[in-house]
C-alpha cells in the first residue's frame, strides 16, 4: 500500500502557489459540500440502515466515476498502480466510510464534524515524518490555531440537553479520521502522475467492493417502498456530490498545494456542519462554537499565507 516518495515532491508545488487562487476556491467549495454532508448523512441514517446506506453511497459514487472515466477515454494504468490504488481505496473509501457513517448515526452531526476537523494535524505530522513537506513556522501556527478552534467548539458541544450517548459514535468517527489521514498521505504521490478522474474511480471501486459485500444482508432486508424522495436525494448528495464532485477538488488540492495545506480546509467543515445542523436539525451552537469558528478561519488563512 505504501509508495516510495521522491524527495519532497509537494514542497516545490506548494511553494509555487502561495497566492489565494482557483484551487483554494474549489477547496472552500469542497468544505461546504462536506460540511453539509454531515447533516445529510445524519438524516439518511434515519431512513436507511447505516450499513445499507454505506454500501449504497460508496457503490453509487464508484459507478458514477467509473462511467465518467470511460466517457473520457477509459483507464490507462499499469496493473501495479491499479492494485495499489484499489488497496488504498479499501482504507480511504471502505474503512473510513464505514466508520464515518456508523459514527455519525450515533452522535450529533456537529460532534462528528469537529472530530473530522482534527484530521489536518495528523496529516501534517505524517507528511513531515515521511519527508513529503517541510512544515514551516507559519503553517504550524495556522494548524495550532485551527486545532485550538476545534477544541473550543468541542467544549461548546460537550453537554447534550437530551442525554444522548455519543461516545461510541465519536470514537468511530475518530477511527475514520485515522484511516483518512493515512489514505491521504499514501495517495498524494499518485496525484502527481495519475489523472484525477481515474484516481477517484479506482480508489472508490476499491472501497465499494468490500462495502457492498458487507452490506448485502442489510440491502436485502431494506423496505425499498418506504424510501421516499428525501431519502433518494440524500443518497444522491452524499454519493455523487460529496464523494464524486468534492473528491475532484480534494485531489486537485493534493496535487497543487500538498497534503498539509489541502487538509487544513477540513477545519472549515465544522463551521458549515454546525450551521447546517442548527438550521436543519435544531442543534443550537454555543458561544464557544462561535469563538472556535473564528479561530479556525484565522488558522486556515495563516496556513495559506
C-alpha positions in Angstrom: 0.0 0.0 0.0 2.9 2.3 0.5 4.8 4.1 -2.2 8.4 5.3 -2.1 8.3 9.1 -2.3 10.7 11.3 -4.2 12.5 13.9 -2.2 9.8 16.4 -1.1 7.6 16.2 -4.1 5.0 18.5 -2.6 7.4 21.2 -1.5 8.0 22.8 -4.8 4.4 22.7 -5.9 3.1 24.2 -2.7 5.8 26.8 -2.6 4.8 27.9 -6.0 1.2 28.5 -5.0 1.3 31.0 -2.2 -1.4 33.2 -3.5 -5.1 32.5 -3.0 -6.5 31.2 -6.2 -8.8 28.7 -8.0 -7.6 25.7 -6.1 -8.4 27.5 -2.8 -11.9 28.4 -4.0 -12.5 24.8 -5.0 -11.3 23.6 -1.6 -13.7 26.1 0.1 -16.5 24.7 -2.0 -15.4 21.2 -1.0 -15.5 22.2 2.7 -19.1 23.5 2.3 -20.2 20.3 0.5 -18.6 18.0 3.1 -19.9 20.2 6.0 -23.5 19.9 4.8 -22.9 16.2 4.2 -22.8 15.6 8.0 -26.4 16.7 8.2 -27.4 14.7 5.1 -25.8 11.5 6.4 -27.5 12.0 9.8 -30.8 12.4 8.0 -30.3 9.5 5.7 -29.4 7.1 8.6 -32.9 7.7 10.0 -34.3 6.4 6.7 -31.7 3.7 5.6 -30.0 1.1 7.7 -26.5 2.6 8.2 -24.8 -0.4 6.8 -27.1 -0.4 3.7 -26.6 3.3 3.2 -22.8 3.0 3.4 -22.8 0.3 0.7 -25.2 2.3 -1.5 -23.4 5.5 -1.0 -19.9 4.3 -2.0 -21.3 2.0 -4.7 -23.2 4.8 -6.3 -20.2 7.1 -6.3 -18.0 4.4 -7.7 -20.4 3.7 -10.6 -20.7 7.4 -11.4 -17.0 7.9 -11.5 -16.2 4.8 -13.5 -18.8 5.8 -16.1 -17.4 9.3 -16.2 -13.8 7.9 -16.6 -14.9 5.7 -19.5 -16.7 8.6 -21.2 -13.4 10.5 -21.1 -11.5 7.6 -22.8 -11.2 4.9 -20.2 -8.2 3.8 -18.0 -4.5 3.8 -18.9 -2.7 2.5 -15.8 -0.3 -0.3 -15.0 -1.6 -3.4 -13.2 0.7 -2.5 -10.2 -0.9 1.0 -9.9 -4.4 -0.4 -10.2 -3.8 -2.9 -7.4 -2.2 -0.4 -5.1 -5.0 2.2 -5.7 -7.6 -0.5 -5.0 -6.0 -1.4 -1.7 -5.7 2.3 -0.8 -9.4 2.6 -1.7 -10.3 -0.1 0.9 -8.6 2.1 3.5 -9.8 5.5 2.4 -13.2 4.7 0.9 -14.1 1.5 2.6 -13.0 1.5 6.3 -13.2 5.3 6.5 -16.8 5.5 5.2 -17.9 2.6 7.4 -16.5 4.3 10.5 -17.9 7.6 9.3 -21.5 6.6 8.7 -21.8 4.4 11.8 -20.2 7.2 13.8 -22.5 10.0 12.5 -25.5 7.7 13.1 -24.5 7.5 16.8 -23.6 11.1 17.6 -24.6 14.6 16.8 -23.7 15.9 13.3 -21.8 18.8 14.9 -19.7 16.5 17.1 -18.7 14.3 14.1 -17.6 17.4 12.1 -15.4 18.6 14.9 -13.6 15.3 15.1 -13.1 15.3 11.4 -11.7 18.9 11.7 -8.8 17.4 13.6 -7.6 15.5 10.6 -5.2 18.2 9.3 -3.0 17.8 12.4 -2.5 14.1 11.8 -1.9 14.6 8.1 0.6 17.4 8.7 2.5 15.3 11.2 2.6 12.3 8.9 3.7 14.4 5.9 6.5 15.9 7.9 7.6 12.4 9.2 7.6 11.0 5.7 9.6 14.0 4.3 6.8 15.0 1.9 6.6 18.5 3.1 8.6 21.0 5.2 6.1 22.3 7.6 7.1 26.0 8.2 6.6 28.0 11.3 3.6 30.0 9.9 2.0 26.7 8.8 2.4 25.3 12.3 0.9 28.4 13.8 -2.0 28.1 11.5 -2.5 24.5 12.3 -2.3 25.2 16.0 -4.9 28.0 15.7 -7.2 25.7 13.8 -6.8 23.0 16.4 -7.5 25.5 19.2 -10.6 26.4 17.3 -11.7 22.8 17.1 -11.1 22.4 20.8 -13.2 25.4 21.6 -16.1 24.0 19.5 -15.7 20.6 21.2 -16.0 22.4 24.6 -19.2 24.1 23.4 -20.6 20.8 22.2 -19.8 18.8 25.4 -23.2 18.9 27.0 -26.3 17.4 25.4 -29.7 18.6 26.6 -31.4 15.3 25.7 -28.9 13.0 27.4 -28.0 11.3 24.1 -24.9 9.0 24.4 -22.4 10.0 21.8 -19.1 8.4 23.0 -19.3 5.4 20.7 -20.1 7.5 17.7 -17.3 9.9 18.4 -14.8 7.0 18.8 -15.9 5.6 15.4 -15.6 8.9 13.7 -12.1 9.3 15.2 -11.1 5.9 13.9 -12.3 7.0 10.5 -10.2 10.1 10.7 -7.1 8.0 11.3 -8.0 5.9 8.2 -8.5 9.1 6.1 -5.2 10.6 7.3 -3.2 7.6 6.3 -5.0 7.3 3.0 -4.3 11.0 2.2 -0.6 10.7 2.8 -0.2 7.4 0.9 -2.3 8.6 -2.0 -0.5 12.0 -2.5 2.4 10.7 -4.7 -0.1 9.2 -7.2 -1.9 12.5 -7.6 1.3 13.8 -9.3 1.2 11.4 -12.2 -2.4 9.9 -12.5 -5.4 11.6 -13.9 -7.7 12.7 -11.1 -10.8 11.0 -12.6 -9.1 7.7 -12.9 -7.6 8.0 -9.5 -11.0 8.8 -7.9 -12.8 6.0 -9.8 -10.3 3.2 -8.9 -10.0 4.1 -5.2 -13.8 4.3 -4.9 -14.1 0.9 -6.5 -11.6 -0.4 -4.0 -13.8 0.8 -1.2 -17.1 -0.1 -2.8 -16.5 -3.8 -3.4 -16.0 -4.9 0.2 -18.7 -2.5 1.4 -21.3 -3.8 -1.0 -20.4 -7.4 0.0 -20.7 -6.5 3.7 -23.9 -4.6 3.3 -25.7 -7.2 1.1 -27.8 -8.6 4.0 -28.9 -5.1 5.1 -29.7 -4.2 1.5 -31.8 -7.3 1.1 -33.7 -6.5 4.3 -34.4 -2.9 3.3 -38.0 -2.0 2.7 -37.5 0.0 -0.5 -41.1 1.1 -0.7 -40.6 3.2 2.5 -37.7 5.2 0.9 -39.2 8.5 -0.1 -37.9 11.3 -2.3 -35.9 12.7 0.6 -34.0 9.5 1.1 -33.1 9.2 -2.5 -32.0 12.9 -2.7 -29.8 12.3 0.4 -28.2 9.3 -1.2 -27.5 11.3 -4.4 -26.0 14.2 -2.5 -23.9 12.0 -0.2 -22.6 9.9 -3.1 -22.4 11.8 -6.4 -21.9 15.3 -4.9 -19.9 14.6 -1.7 -17.9 11.6 -2.9 -17.8 12.4 -6.7 -17.6 16.2 -7.3 -16.0 17.2 -4.0 -13.3 14.4 -4.3 -12.1 16.0 -7.5 -11.4 19.2 -5.6 -9.6 17.3 -2.8 -7.3 15.5 -5.2 -6.6 18.8 -7.1 -5.6 20.3 -3.8 -3.2 17.4 -3.0 -1.5 17.8 -6.4 -1.3 21.6 -6.3 -0.9 22.6 -2.6 0.3 19.4 -1.0 -1.4 17.3 1.8 -0.9 19.8 4.7 -2.4 22.9 3.1 -5.2 20.9 1.5 -6.1 19.2 4.7 -6.3 22.5 6.6 -9.5 23.2 4.7 -11.1 20.3 6.5 -11.1 22.6 9.5 -13.8 24.7 7.8 -16.2 21.7 7.8 -17.2 22.0 11.5 -18.3 25.6 10.9 -20.5 24.6 7.9 -21.8 21.5 9.7 -22.7 23.3 12.9 -24.6 26.0 11.0 -26.4 23.4 8.9 -27.2 21.2 11.9 -28.6 24.3 13.7 -30.8 25.2 10.7 -31.9 21.7 9.8 -31.6 19.5 13.0 -32.1 22.0 15.7 -28.6 21.6 17.2 -28.1 25.1 18.7 -24.5 26.3 18.7 -22.9 28.0 21.7 -20.6 30.9 22.3 -17.6 28.5 22.4 -18.5 27.3 19.0 -18.6 30.8 17.6 -15.2 31.6 19.1 -13.9 28.3 17.7 -15.2 29.1 14.2 -13.4 32.5 14.2 -10.2 30.8 15.3 -10.5 28.0 12.7 -10.9 30.6 9.9 -7.9 32.5 11.1 -5.8 29.3 11.2 -6.8 28.5 7.6 -5.7 31.8 6.3 -2.4 31.8 8.2 -1.6 28.4 6.9 -2.2 29.6 3.3 -0.1 32.8 3.8 
